[in-house]
């Protein structure tokens, strides 16, 4: 069974929007909504590879630092091991 798709004629597609696409009363100045983080003070150098495992808090911090610096998010020498940490000793 199919139903015809009908637009609600009471709705105006452009209601409440400026020409720039922002809602009326909305500003494109978001500078007061974000906190600047000093990654260097935290010991994070976005230009260096990281040994942090993917998904770890350290890796997310590095990605944030690289993004903030306008750099590519991944470094060719970053850790790519997705597995859990393992003891490399052989138990016999």
Chimera marker file (.cmm) of the C-alpha trace (Angstrom):
<marker_set name="trace">
<marker id="1" x="0.000" y="0.000" z="0.000" r="1" g="1" b="0" radius="0.5"/>
<marker id="2" x="1.411" y="3.386" z="-0.885" r="1" g="1" b="0" radius="0.5"/>
<marker id="3" x="0.520" y="6.838" z="0.329" r="1" g="1" b="0" radius="0.5"/>
<marker id="4" x="1.010" y="10.026" z="-1.640" r="1" g="1" b="0" radius="0.5"/>
<marker id="5" x="3.591" y="12.398" z="-0.164" r="1" g="1" b="0" radius="0.5"/>
<marker id="6" x="2.011" y="15.762" z="0.408" r="1" g="1" b="0" radius="0.5"/>
<marker id="7" x="3.737" y="18.820" z="1.813" r="1" g="1" b="0" radius="0.5"/>
<marker id="8" x="1.915" y="20.666" z="4.547" r="1" g="1" b="0" radius="0.5"/>
<marker id="9" x="0.784" y="23.877" z="2.869" r="1" g="1" b="0" radius="0.5"/>
<marker id="10" x="0.810" y="25.682" z="6.242" r="1" g="1" b="0" radius="0.5"/>
<marker id="11" x="4.599" y="25.400" z="6.423" r="1" g="1" b="0" radius="0.5"/>
<marker id="12" x="6.849" y="27.931" z="4.750" r="1" g="1" b="0" radius="0.5"/>
<marker id="13" x="10.203" y="26.498" z="3.637" r="1" g="1" b="0" radius="0.5"/>
<marker id="14" x="12.058" y="29.723" z="4.436" r="1" g="1" b="0" radius="0.5"/>
<marker id="15" x="10.201" y="30.615" z="7.638" r="1" g="1" b="0" radius="0.5"/>
<marker id="16" x="12.517" y="32.083" z="10.214" r="1" g="1" b="0" radius="0.5"/>
<marker id="17" x="15.681" y="31.972" z="8.087" r="1" g="1" b="0" radius="0.5"/>
<marker id="18" x="17.932" y="34.731" z="6.801" r="1" g="1" b="0" radius="0.5"/>
<marker id="19" x="19.417" y="34.566" z="3.309" r="1" g="1" b="0" radius="0.5"/>
<marker id="20" x="22.685" y="33.253" z="4.836" r="1" g="1" b="0" radius="0.5"/>
<marker id="21" x="20.843" y="30.181" z="6.142" r="1" g="1" b="0" radius="0.5"/>
<marker id="22" x="20.954" y="31.121" z="9.839" r="1" g="1" b="0" radius="0.5"/>
<marker id="23" x="17.824" y="31.237" z="11.925" r="1" g="1" b="0" radius="0.5"/>
<marker id="24" x="16.457" y="34.645" z="12.809" r="1" g="1" b="0" radius="0.5"/>
<marker id="25" x="18.187" y="35.711" z="16.019" r="1" g="1" b="0" radius="0.5"/>
<marker id="26" x="21.015" y="33.218" z="15.511" r="1" g="1" b="0" radius="0.5"/>
<marker id="27" x="24.578" y="34.393" z="15.040" r="1" g="1" b="0" radius="0.5"/>
<marker id="28" x="27.465" y="32.774" z="13.202" r="1" g="1" b="0" radius="0.5"/>
<marker id="29" x="29.855" y="33.956" z="15.967" r="1" g="1" b="0" radius="0.5"/>
<marker id="30" x="30.516" y="30.889" z="18.103" r="1" g="1" b="0" radius="0.5"/>
<marker id="31" x="33.765" y="32.139" z="19.665" r="1" g="1" b="0" radius="0.5"/>
<marker id="32" x="32.235" y="32.403" z="23.129" r="1" g="1" b="0" radius="0.5"/>
<marker id="33" x="30.980" y="28.797" z="23.033" r="1" g="1" b="0" radius="0.5"/>
<marker id="34" x="34.373" y="27.094" z="22.745" r="1" g="1" b="0" radius="0.5"/>
<marker id="35" x="37.229" y="27.039" z="25.177" r="1" g="1" b="0" radius="0.5"/>
<marker id="36" x="40.781" y="27.446" z="23.889" r="1" g="1" b="0" radius="0.5"/>
<marker id="37" x="42.992" y="24.572" z="24.979" r="1" g="1" b="0" radius="0.5"/>
<marker id="38" x="46.759" y="24.972" z="25.281" r="1" g="1" b="0" radius="0.5"/>
<marker id="39" x="47.854" y="21.602" z="23.878" r="1" g="1" b="0" radius="0.5"/>
<marker id="40" x="51.550" y="22.458" z="24.149" r="1" g="1" b="0" radius="0.5"/>
<marker id="41" x="51.152" y="23.011" z="27.894" r="1" g="1" b="0" radius="0.5"/>
<marker id="42" x="49.588" y="19.543" z="28.046" r="1" g="1" b="0" radius="0.5"/>
<marker id="43" x="52.650" y="18.067" z="26.330" r="1" g="1" b="0" radius="0.5"/>
<marker id="44" x="50.860" y="17.388" z="23.040" r="1" g="1" b="0" radius="0.5"/>
<marker id="45" x="52.748" y="18.176" z="19.829" r="1" g="1" b="0" radius="0.5"/>
<marker id="46" x="50.304" y="17.765" z="16.923" r="1" g="1" b="0" radius="0.5"/>
<marker id="47" x="53.158" y="17.375" z="14.432" r="1" g="1" b="0" radius="0.5"/>
<marker id="48" x="54.562" y="14.265" z="16.103" r="1" g="1" b="0" radius="0.5"/>
<marker id="49" x="53.270" y="10.679" z="15.781" r="1" g="1" b="0" radius="0.5"/>
<marker id="50" x="51.532" y="9.189" z="18.805" r="1" g="1" b="0" radius="0.5"/>
<marker id="51" x="51.810" y="5.760" z="20.363" r="1" g="1" b="0" radius="0.5"/>
<marker id="52" x="48.304" y="6.141" z="21.816" r="1" g="1" b="0" radius="0.5"/>
<marker id="53" x="45.917" y="3.399" z="20.748" r="1" g="1" b="0" radius="0.5"/>
<marker id="54" x="42.974" y="4.308" z="18.504" r="1" g="1" b="0" radius="0.5"/>
<marker id="55" x="39.960" y="5.302" z="20.606" r="1" g="1" b="0" radius="0.5"/>
<marker id="56" x="42.001" y="6.060" z="23.710" r="1" g="1" b="0" radius="0.5"/>
<marker id="57" x="41.685" y="9.365" z="25.540" r="1" g="1" b="0" radius="0.5"/>
<marker id="58" x="45.270" y="10.214" z="24.549" r="1" g="1" b="0" radius="0.5"/>
<marker id="59" x="44.522" y="9.595" z="20.860" r="1" g="1" b="0" radius="0.5"/>
<marker id="60" x="41.372" y="11.757" z="20.987" r="1" g="1" b="0" radius="0.5"/>
<marker id="61" x="43.410" y="14.535" z="22.619" r="1" g="1" b="0" radius="0.5"/>
<marker id="62" x="46.004" y="14.274" z="19.826" r="1" g="1" b="0" radius="0.5"/>
<marker id="63" x="43.277" y="14.391" z="17.159" r="1" g="1" b="0" radius="0.5"/>
<marker id="64" x="41.818" y="17.503" z="18.817" r="1" g="1" b="0" radius="0.5"/>
<marker id="65" x="45.266" y="19.145" z="18.848" r="1" g="1" b="0" radius="0.5"/>
<marker id="66" x="45.832" y="18.323" z="15.166" r="1" g="1" b="0" radius="0.5"/>
<marker id="67" x="42.382" y="19.611" z="14.235" r="1" g="1" b="0" radius="0.5"/>
<marker id="68" x="42.934" y="22.840" z="16.189" r="1" g="1" b="0" radius="0.5"/>
<marker id="69" x="46.293" y="23.306" z="14.449" r="1" g="1" b="0" radius="0.5"/>
<marker id="70" x="44.696" y="22.767" z="11.028" r="1" g="1" b="0" radius="0.5"/>
<marker id="71" x="46.806" y="19.665" z="10.401" r="1" g="1" b="0" radius="0.5"/>
<marker id="72" x="45.816" y="16.268" z="8.987" r="1" g="1" b="0" radius="0.5"/>
<marker id="73" x="44.254" y="14.177" z="11.744" r="1" g="1" b="0" radius="0.5"/>
<marker id="74" x="46.379" y="11.067" z="11.204" r="1" g="1" b="0" radius="0.5"/>
<marker id="75" x="50.146" y="10.716" z="11.041" r="1" g="1" b="0" radius="0.5"/>
<marker id="76" x="51.705" y="7.866" z="9.021" r="1" g="1" b="0" radius="0.5"/>
<marker id="77" x="53.628" y="6.698" z="12.108" r="1" g="1" b="0" radius="0.5"/>
<marker id="78" x="50.705" y="6.740" z="14.569" r="1" g="1" b="0" radius="0.5"/>
<marker id="79" x="49.939" y="3.541" z="16.459" r="1" g="1" b="0" radius="0.5"/>
<marker id="80" x="47.566" y="1.350" z="14.460" r="1" g="1" b="0" radius="0.5"/>
<marker id="81" x="47.192" y="-1.520" z="16.955" r="1" g="1" b="0" radius="0.5"/>
<marker id="82" x="43.472" y="-1.779" z="17.740" r="1" g="1" b="0" radius="0.5"/>
<marker id="83" x="43.825" y="-4.820" z="20.005" r="1" g="1" b="0" radius="0.5"/>
<marker id="84" x="43.949" y="-4.882" z="23.782" r="1" g="1" b="0" radius="0.5"/>
<marker id="85" x="47.302" y="-4.580" z="25.512" r="1" g="1" b="0" radius="0.5"/>
<marker id="86" x="48.883" y="-8.011" z="25.783" r="1" g="1" b="0" radius="0.5"/>
<marker id="87" x="51.683" y="-9.440" z="27.831" r="1" g="1" b="0" radius="0.5"/>
<marker id="88" x="54.338" y="-10.475" z="25.337" r="1" g="1" b="0" radius="0.5"/>
<marker id="89" x="55.711" y="-13.214" z="27.624" r="1" g="1" b="0" radius="0.5"/>
<marker id="90" x="54.965" y="-16.742" z="26.544" r="1" g="1" b="0" radius="0.5"/>
<marker id="91" x="53.223" y="-18.795" z="29.217" r="1" g="1" b="0" radius="0.5"/>
<marker id="92" x="53.937" y="-22.483" z="28.897" r="1" g="1" b="0" radius="0.5"/>
<link id1="1" id2="2" r="1" g="1" b="0" radius="0.2"/>
<link id1="2" id2="3" r="1" g="1" b="0" radius="0.2"/>
<link id1="3" id2="4" r="1" g="1" b="0" radius="0.2"/>
<link id1="4" id2="5" r="1" g="1" b="0" radius="0.2"/>
<link id1="5" id2="6" r="1" g="1" b="0" radius="0.2"/>
<link id1="6" id2="7" r="1" g="1" b="0" radius="0.2"/>
<link id1="7" id2="8" r="1" g="1" b="0" radius="0.2"/>
<link id1="8" id2="9" r="1" g="1" b="0" radius="0.2"/>
<link id1="9" id2="10" r="1" g="1" b="0" radius="0.2"/>
<link id1="10" id2="11" r="1" g="1" b="0" radius="0.2"/>
<link id1="11" id2="12" r="1" g="1" b="0" radius="0.2"/>
<link id1="12" id2="13" r="1" g="1" b="0" radius="0.2"/>
<link id1="13" id2="14" r="1" g="1" b="0" radius="0.2"/>
<link id1="14" id2="15" r="1" g="1" b="0" radius="0.2"/>
<link id1="15" id2="16" r="1" g="1" b="0" radius="0.2"/>
<link id1="16" id2="17" r="1" g="1" b="0" radius="0.2"/>
<link id1="17" id2="18" r="1" g="1" b="0" radius="0.2"/>
<link id1="18" id2="19" r="1" g="1" b="0" radius="0.2"/>
<link id1="19" id2="20" r="1" g="1" b="0" radius="0.2"/>
<link id1="20" id2="21" r="1" g="1" b="0" radius="0.2"/>
<link id1="21" id2="22" r="1" g="1" b="0" radius="0.2"/>
<link id1="22" id2="23" r="1" g="1" b="0" radius="0.2"/>
<link id1="23" id2="24" r="1" g="1" b="0" radius="0.2"/>
<link id1="24" id2="25" r="1" g="1" b="0" radius="0.2"/>
<link id1="25" id2="26" r="1" g="1" b="0" radius="0.2"/>
<link id1="26" id2="27" r="1" g="1" b="0" radius="0.2"/>
<link id1="27" id2="28" r="1" g="1" b="0" radius="0.2"/>
<link id1="28" id2="29" r="1" g="1" b="0" radius="0.2"/>
<link id1="29" id2="30" r="1" g="1" b="0" radius="0.2"/>
<link id1="30" id2="31" r="1" g="1" b="0" radius="0.2"/>
<link id1="31" id2="32" r="1" g="1" b="0" radius="0.2"/>
<link id1="32" id2="33" r="1" g="1" b="0" radius="0.2"/>
<link id1="33" id2="34" r="1" g="1" b="0" radius="0.2"/>
<link id1="34" id2="35" r="1" g="1" b="0" radius="0.2"/>
<link id1="35" id2="36" r="1" g="1" b="0" radius="0.2"/>
<link id1="36" id2="37" r="1" g="1" b="0" radius="0.2"/>
<link id1="37" id2="38" r="1" g="1" b="0" radius="0.2"/>
<link id1="38" id2="39" r="1" g="1" b="0" radius="0.2"/>
<link id1="39" id2="40" r="1" g="1" b="0" radius="0.2"/>
<link id1="40" id2="41" r="1" g="1" b="0" radius="0.2"/>
<link id1="41" id2="42" r="1" g="1" b="0" radius="0.2"/>
<link id1="42" id2="43" r="1" g="1" b="0" radius="0.2"/>
<link id1="43" id2="44" r="1" g="1" b="0" radius="0.2"/>
<link id1="44" id2="45" r="1" g="1" b="0" radius="0.2"/>
<link id1="45" id2="46" r="1" g="1" b="0" radius="0.2"/>
<link id1="46" id2="47" r="1" g="1" b="0" radius="0.2"/>
<link id1="47" id2="48" r="1" g="1" b="0" radius="0.2"/>
<link id1="48" id2="49" r="1" g="1" b="0" radius="0.2"/>
<link id1="49" id2="50" r="1" g="1" b="0" radius="0.2"/>
<link id1="50" id2="51" r="1" g="1" b="0" radius="0.2"/>
<link id1="51" id2="52" r="1" g="1" b="0" radius="0.2"/>
<link id1="52" id2="53" r="1" g="1" b="0" radius="0.2"/>
<link id1="53" id2="54" r="1" g="1" b="0" radius="0.2"/>
<link id1="54" id2="55" r="1" g="1" b="0" radius="0.2"/>
<link id1="55" id2="56" r="1" g="1" b="0" radius="0.2"/>
<link id1="56" id2="57" r="1" g="1" b="0" radius="0.2"/>
<link id1="57" id2="58" r="1" g="1" b="0" radius="0.2"/>
<link id1="58" id2="59" r="1" g="1" b="0" radius="0.2"/>
<link id1="59" id2="60" r="1" g="1" b="0" radius="0.2"/>
<link id1="60" id2="61" r="1" g="1" b="0" radius="0.2"/>
<link id1="61" id2="62" r="1" g="1" b="0" radius="0.2"/>
<link id1="62" id2="63" r="1" g="1" b="0" radius="0.2"/>
<link id1="63" id2="64" r="1" g="1" b="0" radius="0.2"/>
<link id1="64" id2="65" r="1" g="1" b="0" radius="0.2"/>
<link id1="65" id2="66" r="1" g="1" b="0" radius="0.2"/>
<link id1="66" id2="67" r="1" g="1" b="0" radius="0.2"/>
<link id1="67" id2="68" r="1" g="1" b="0" radius="0.2"/>
<link id1="68" id2="69" r="1" g="1" b="0" radius="0.2"/>
<link id1="69" id2="70" r="1" g="1" b="0" radius="0.2"/>
<link id1="70" id2="71" r="1" g="1" b="0" radius="0.2"/>
<link id1="71" id2="72" r="1" g="1" b="0" radius="0.2"/>
<link id1="72" id2="73" r="1" g="1" b="0" radius="0.2"/>
<link id1="73" id2="74" r="1" g="1" b="0" radius="0.2"/>
<link id1="74" id2="75" r="1" g="1" b="0" radius="0.2"/>
<link id1="75" id2="76" r="1" g="1" b="0" radius="0.2"/>
<link id1="76" id2="77" r="1" g="1" b="0" radius="0.2"/>
<link id1="77" id2="78" r="1" g="1" b="0" radius="0.2"/>
<link id1="78" id2="79" r="1" g="1" b="0" radius="0.2"/>
<link id1="79" id2="80" r="1" g="1" b="0" radius="0.2"/>
<link id1="80" id2="81" r="1" g="1" b="0" radius="0.2"/>
<link id1="81" id2="82" r="1" g="1" b="0" radius="0.2"/>
<link id1="82" id2="83" r="1" g="1" b="0" radius="0.2"/>
<link id1="83" id2="84" r="1" g="1" b="0" radius="0.2"/>
<link id1="84" id2="85" r="1" g="1" b="0" radius="0.2"/>
<link id1="85" id2="86" r="1" g="1" b="0" radius="0.2"/>
<link id1="86" id2="87" r="1" g="1" b="0" radius="0.2"/>
<link id1="87" id2="88" r="1" g="1" b="0" radius="0.2"/>
<link id1="88" id2="89" r="1" g="1" b="0" radius="0.2"/>
<link id1="89" id2="90" r="1" g="1" b="0" radius="0.2"/>
<link id1="90" id2="91" r="1" g="1" b="0" radius="0.2"/>
<link id1="91" id2="92" r="1" g="1" b="0" radius="0.2"/>
</marker_set>
